[in-house]
Amino acid sequence: MKSASRSIALLLTLIVLVGGLTGCNGPIRNNYPNTFEDAISLEKERPKEAHEEYLSIQHANDSKNKEKAAEALWRDADFTANRYAGEIPPHPSPEIVDRRTEGLNFARQSLKMLMEQYPETSYGKKAVVERANVEKTLDNLNSVQWPYKVVDSFVALTGSRPGFSYWFALALIAFVVKGITFPLTLKTYKSQREMQKLQPILKEVQAKYKDEPQLMQQETMKVYKEHGVSPFASCLPMFIQLPFMIWVYNTIRLYEFHFANGKFLWVGSSLSHANPTILGTDLSKFDIPLLVLYAASNYFTMRLTPAPDPTQAQQQKSMAVMTTGIMFFMFMQGKWSSAFIFYWLILNLISTVQQYYFVYKPNKERLASEPPVPPRASGPSSKETSNRDRTGTNSALNRTVTAPKASNSAGPRPKKRRPRP
């Protein structure tokens, strides 16, 4: 049950993370008519709704009029890149800079969709140059932010070499984040070890009060309290680490244009350029083999948590498969960059080593050397007492009823024979 609760906590953390990062949005729909005139009328007063209207026009014409759908994306990119934030003064406020950045991100996304979904249209062919201009402007805005400068300094640390510096910078960030969260991780591992030690006692409580769920819950919480263990101690650090996950994601997004210069083994190789739908042509592109490696590392990390019995081992295996499958699906849907997947892969490899040395190995050594935990001293349940008293009374009655009569040592009397006449 404990491993299942940890897996559920991790799954909820990832759902919150993915939902927060992607917005969990489906196709844009609103109550406005799907016309360019209405979208233009909304640009000045309600720019966000104008952006949504352009996307609604694209969605409505996706299957029946691809040229018009492509035009909607082109108009949206032009609007969000140039007029979304309104007039830009010489010294804009932070709010205007944020709105300008938001508009450029919208424009970049629309141009990306235009290049991927409608490359043969007249607008799709013009999108390549426009996207490069938007990304250059966006990179200039991002470069003044300190997370951008952190990654840039890590890349420059090794000479900004395409085949080494970029993935090495990501690995450094992963080690730094793991170092910051290591005290919380140690608390998680300590809680896991304590829970493993309590399993014999908890199984005894479950067996004793299996017919009384409420009493079983009370006795289980007493066991936790007596041994100073919190059943939720290993879940809290997962949620505390959520801000770090969001920060790293946003940091990689800020520096994403430069990750287009980065390579890693097959990512960015001649093989990747021959198979761009499967392999990433650089670290800013999505790569399926890297995602498969990440999913495998996630599965094995979760499987290193010891299970106290075969039933829970099977539950743990099922949760590991389900959680890994959901995460794989989320990454496939989001098509996140190889840089972000590589960062998570390094995190998982570090977690696997920590899990082995701080949980799996100590538990294995404890089982081999220490005697089993003595059973918890507690009285029998009320049902057991009642059953035992009833059994004792019946046994006494049976002994009374079936008590043998006084035996005759001489045995049965012989019958007297009548004399013959």
C-alpha positions in Angstrom: 0.0 0.0 0.0 2.9 2.4 0.8 4.5 1.9 -2.6 1.1 2.4 -4.2 0.6 5.7 -2.3 4.1 6.9 -3.4 3.3 6.1 -7.0 0.0 7.8 -6.9 1.6 10.9 -5.3 4.2 10.9 -8.1 1.5 10.5 -10.7 -0.5 13.4 -9.3 2.6 15.6 -9.2 3.3 14.9 -12.9 -0.3 15.6 -13.8 -0.2 18.9 -12.0 3.1 19.7 -13.6 2.0 18.8 -17.2 -1.3 20.5 -16.7 0.4 23.7 -15.4 3.0 23.7 -18.2 0.7 22.9 -21.1 -2.6 24.3 -19.9 -4.4 21.0 -20.7 -6.2 22.8 -23.5 -7.9 21.2 -26.4 -9.0 22.9 -29.6 -9.9 26.6 -29.0 -13.6 27.2 -29.1 -15.6 30.4 -28.2 -18.9 32.1 -29.0 -17.6 34.4 -31.7 -18.2 33.8 -35.4 -15.3 32.2 -37.2 -14.5 35.2 -39.4 -11.3 37.3 -39.8 -13.3 40.5 -39.5 -14.4 39.6 -35.9 -10.9 38.6 -35.0 -9.5 41.9 -36.2 -12.2 43.8 -34.2 -11.0 42.1 -31.0 -7.3 42.8 -31.5 -7.1 46.2 -29.8 -9.5 45.7 -26.8 -9.3 42.0 -26.2 -6.1 40.6 -27.7 -6.2 37.2 -25.9 -9.7 36.6 -27.4 -8.5 37.7 -30.8 -5.7 35.1 -30.6 -8.2 32.5 -29.7 -10.5 33.5 -32.5 -7.7 33.1 -35.1 -7.1 29.6 -33.7 -10.8 28.8 -33.9 -10.8 29.7 -37.6 -7.8 27.4 -38.2 -9.6 24.6 -36.3 -12.8 25.1 -38.2 -11.1 25.0 -41.6 -8.5 22.3 -40.9 -10.2 19.6 -42.9 -12.2 21.5 -45.5 -10.0 24.5 -46.4 -6.4 24.1 -45.6 -5.4 27.4 -47.3 -7.8 29.3 -45.1 -6.6 27.4 -42.0 -3.0 28.3 -42.9 -4.0 31.9 -43.4 -5.6 32.0 -39.9 -2.3 30.9 -38.4 -0.3 33.4 -40.4 -2.6 36.3 -39.4 -2.4 35.1 -35.8 1.4 35.1 -35.9 1.5 38.5 -37.4 -0.9 39.9 -34.8 0.7 38.3 -31.7 4.3 39.1 -32.8 3.6 42.8 -33.6 0.5 44.1 -32.1 -0.4 41.8 -29.1 1.3 44.0 -26.5 0.1 47.3 -28.1 2.5 50.2 -28.4 6.0 49.5 -27.0 7.6 52.5 -25.3 11.4 53.1 -25.3 11.5 51.9 -21.7 8.7 49.4 -21.2 7.5 48.2 -17.9 7.8 44.6 -16.7 4.1 44.0 -17.5 4.5 45.2 -21.1 7.7 43.0 -21.5 5.8 40.0 -20.1 2.9 40.6 -22.6 5.3 41.1 -25.4 7.0 37.8 -24.5 3.7 36.0 -24.3 2.7 37.4 -27.8 6.0 36.2 -29.3 5.5 32.7 -27.8 2.0 32.6 -29.4 3.4 33.7 -32.7 6.2 31.1 -32.6 3.7 28.4 -31.8 1.4 29.4 -34.6 4.3 29.5 -37.1 5.4 26.1 -35.9 1.9 24.6 -36.5 1.9 26.3 -39.9 5.2 24.7 -40.9 4.2 21.2 -39.6 0.6 21.0 -40.7 0.4 23.1 -43.8 3.9 23.1 -45.4 2.6 23.0 -49.0 0.4 26.1 -48.7 1.6 29.6 -49.7 1.7 30.7 -46.1 3.5 27.6 -44.9 6.4 28.3 -47.3 6.8 31.9 -45.9 6.7 30.7 -42.2 10.3 29.5 -42.1 11.9 33.0 -42.4 9.2 34.6 -40.2 9.7 32.0 -37.4 13.5 32.6 -37.4 12.8 36.4 -37.0 10.4 35.8 -34.1 12.8 33.4 -32.3 15.6 35.9 -32.6 13.5 38.6 -31.1 12.2 36.3 -28.4 15.8 35.2 -27.5 16.9 38.8 -27.1 14.1 39.3 -24.6 14.9 36.1 -22.7 18.6 36.8 -22.5 18.1 39.4 -19.7 16.6 36.8 -17.3 18.8 35.2 -14.7 17.7 31.5 -15.5 18.8 32.1 -19.1 22.2 33.4 -17.9 22.7 30.4 -15.6 22.3 27.9 -18.5 24.4 30.2 -20.8 27.2 30.2 -18.3 27.2 26.4 -17.9 27.3 26.1 -21.7 30.1 28.6 -21.9 32.0 26.8 -19.2 33.1 24.1 -21.6 33.5 26.3 -24.7 30.0 26.2 -26.2 30.9 23.1 -28.2 27.8 21.6 -30.0 28.6 18.0 -29.3 29.4 18.4 -25.6 28.6 21.7 -23.9 24.8 21.7 -24.2 24.1 18.2 -22.9 26.8 18.6 -20.2 25.1 21.9 -19.0 21.9 20.0 -18.7 23.6 17.3 -16.6 25.2 19.9 -14.4 21.7 21.5 -13.8 20.4 18.0 -12.9 23.2 17.4 -10.4 22.7 20.9 -8.8 18.9 20.3 -8.4 19.5 16.9 -6.9 22.0 18.4 -4.5 19.6 21.1 -3.4 16.8 18.5 -2.9 19.0 15.9 -1.4 18.0 16.6 2.3 14.4 16.1 1.4 15.3 12.9 -0.6 17.1 11.5 2.5 13.9 12.0 4.5 12.0 10.1 1.9 14.4 7.2 1.9 14.5 7.1 5.7 10.7 6.9 5.8 10.8 4.1 3.2 13.3 2.1 5.4 11.2 2.6 8.5 8.1 1.5 6.7 9.9 -1.7 5.6 10.8 -2.5 9.2 7.2 -2.1 10.3 5.7 -4.4 7.7 5.7 -7.5 10.0 3.8 -5.6 12.7 1.4 -4.1 10.2 0.7 -7.5 8.6 -0.1 -8.8 12.1 -2.5 -6.0 12.8 -4.2 -6.5 9.4 -4.6 -10.2 10.1 -5.9 -9.7 13.6 -8.5 -7.1 12.7 -9.4 -8.1 9.2 -13.1 -8.2 10.0 -13.1 -4.8 11.7 -11.8 -2.2 9.2 -12.2 0.8 11.5 -10.4 -0.9 14.4 -7.7 -2.0 12.0 -7.2 1.6 10.9 -6.9 2.8 14.4 -4.4 0.1 15.4 -2.4 0.9 12.3 -2.1 4.5 13.1 -1.1 3.5 16.7 1.8 1.5 15.2 2.9 4.5 13.2 2.7 6.8 16.3 4.6 4.3 18.6 7.5 4.0 16.1 7.5 7.7 15.1 6.8 7.1 11.4 4.5 9.2 9.3 2.8 7.3 6.4 2.9 10.4 4.3 6.5 11.4 5.0 7.7 10.2 1.6 4.9 11.9 -0.4 5.5 15.5 0.9 9.0 15.9 -0.6 7.6 15.0 -4.1 5.3 18.0 -3.9 8.0 20.2 -2.5 10.2 19.4 -5.5 7.4 20.5 -7.9 8.6 24.2 -8.1 12.1 23.0 -9.1 10.6 20.9 -11.9 8.6 23.9 -13.2 11.6 26.2 -12.9 13.8 23.8 -14.9 11.2 23.4 -17.6 10.8 27.2 -18.0 14.6 27.6 -18.0 15.0 25.1 -20.8 12.2 26.9 -22.7 14.0 30.2 -22.3 17.2 28.7 -23.8 15.5 26.4 -26.2 16.7 28.3 -29.3 20.3 27.7 -28.4 19.7 24.0 -27.8 19.1 23.8 -31.5 23.0 24.0 -31.7 23.4 21.0 -29.3 23.9 17.4 -30.1 24.0 14.1 -28.1 25.2 10.8 -29.5 22.5 10.1 -32.2 20.7 13.4 -31.6 21.9 15.7 -34.3 23.8 13.0 -36.2 23.4 12.3 -39.9 21.1 9.4 -39.0 18.7 11.8 -37.2 18.6 14.0 -40.3 17.7 10.9 -42.3 14.9 10.0 -39.8 13.6 13.3 -38.4 10.2 11.9 -37.5 11.8 9.4 -35.0 15.1 11.0 -34.1 15.8 14.6 -33.0 17.9 16.6 -35.4 19.1 18.7 -32.4 18.5 19.0 -28.7 15.5 21.4 -29.3 13.6 18.7 -31.2 11.6 15.7 -29.9 13.4 12.3 -29.9 11.6 9.0 -29.4 14.6 6.7 -28.4 15.6 9.2 -25.7 12.0 9.1 -24.4 12.1 5.3 -24.4 15.4 5.4 -22.3 13.7 7.8 -19.9 10.6 5.6 -19.5 12.8 2.6 -18.9 14.9 4.4 -16.2 11.6 5.6 -14.6 10.3 2.0 -14.4 13.5 0.6 -12.9 13.8 3.4 -10.4 10.3 2.6 -9.1 10.9 -1.1 -9.0 13.9 -0.6 -6.7 11.5 0.1 -3.8 11.4 -3.2 -1.8 8.0 -4.8 -1.4 7.2 -6.7 1.8 5.2 -9.5 0.3 4.3 -11.0 -3.1 0.9 -9.2 -3.2 2.4 -5.8 -2.7 5.2 -6.6 -5.1 2.6 -7.3 -7.8 0.8 -4.0 -7.0 4.1 -2.1 -7.1 4.9 -3.7 -10.5 1.4 -2.7 -11.8 1.8 0.9 -10.6 5.3 1.2 -12.1 4.0 0.0 -15.5 0.9 2.3 -15.3 2.8 5.4 -14.2 5.5 4.9 -16.8 2.9 4.4 -19.5 1.1 7.6 -18.6 4.3 9.6 -18.5 5.3 8.2 -21.8 2.0 9.2 -23.3 2.2 12.7 -21.9 5.7 13.2 -23.3 4.6 11.9 -26.7 1.6 14.2 -26.7 3.6 17.2 -25.7 6.6 16.3 -27.9 8.9 18.1 -25.6 12.4 18.9 -26.6 15.2 16.4 -26.3 16.9 18.8 -23.9 14.1 18.5 -21.4 13.8 14.7 -21.8 17.6 14.4 -21.4 17.4 16.4 -18.2 14.8 14.1 -16.8 16.8 11.1 -17.8 19.8 12.3 -15.9 17.5 13.0 -12.9 16.2 9.4 -13.0 19.7 7.9 -13.3 20.8 9.8 -10.2 17.6 8.8 -8.4 18.2 5.1 -9.3 21.7 5.2 -7.7 20.3 6.9 -4.6 17.4 4.5 -4.4 19.8 1.5 -4.6 22.2 2.7 -2.0 19.8 4.3 0.5 16.8 2.0 0.2 17.2 -1.2 -1.8 20.7 -2.3 -0.5 20.1 -1.4 3.2 16.8 -3.3 3.1 18.4 -6.3 1.6 21.2 -6.3 4.2 18.8 -5.9 7.0 16.7 -8.9 5.9 19.9 -11.0 5.7 21.3 -10.0 9.1 18.7 -8.7 11.5 16.2 -10.9 13.3 12.5 -10.2 12.5 10.8 -7.4 14.3 9.0 -8.8 17.4 5.3 -8.8 17.3 3.5 -5.8 18.9 2.2 -6.6 22.4 -1.5 -6.0 22.3 -4.6 -7.8 23.5 -6.8 -9.8 21.3 -9.7 -8.3 19.5 -13.1 -8.3 21.1 -14.3 -10.9 18.5 -11.3 -13.2 19.3 -12.0 -12.9 23.0 -15.7 -13.7 22.5 -14.9 -16.7 20.2 -12.3 -18.0 22.6 -14.7 -17.8 25.6 -17.5 -19.5 23.6 -15.1 -22.2 22.6 -13.9 -22.7 26.2 -17.5 -23.0 27.5 -18.5 -25.5 24.8 -15.4 -27.6 25.5 -16.3 -27.7 29.2 -19.8 -28.7 28.5 -18.7 -31.4 26.2 -16.3 -32.8 28.8 -19.2 -32.8 31.3 -21.6 -34.5 29.0 -19.2 -37.1 27.7 -17.6 -37.9 31.0 -17.2 -41.7 31.3 -19.0 -43.7 33.9 -17.3 -45.4 36.7 -15.5 -48.4 35.2 -15.9 -52.0 36.5 -12.6 -53.7 36.9 -14.2 -57.1 36.9 -15.7 -56.5 33.5 -19.2 -57.6 32.5 -20.9 -60.2 34.7 -21.1 -63.6 33.2 -24.6 -65.0 32.5 -25.8 -67.8 34.8 -26.4 -71.1 33.1 -29.6 -72.9 33.9 -29.1 -76.5 35.0 -30.3 -79.1 32.5 -33.3 -81.1 33.7 
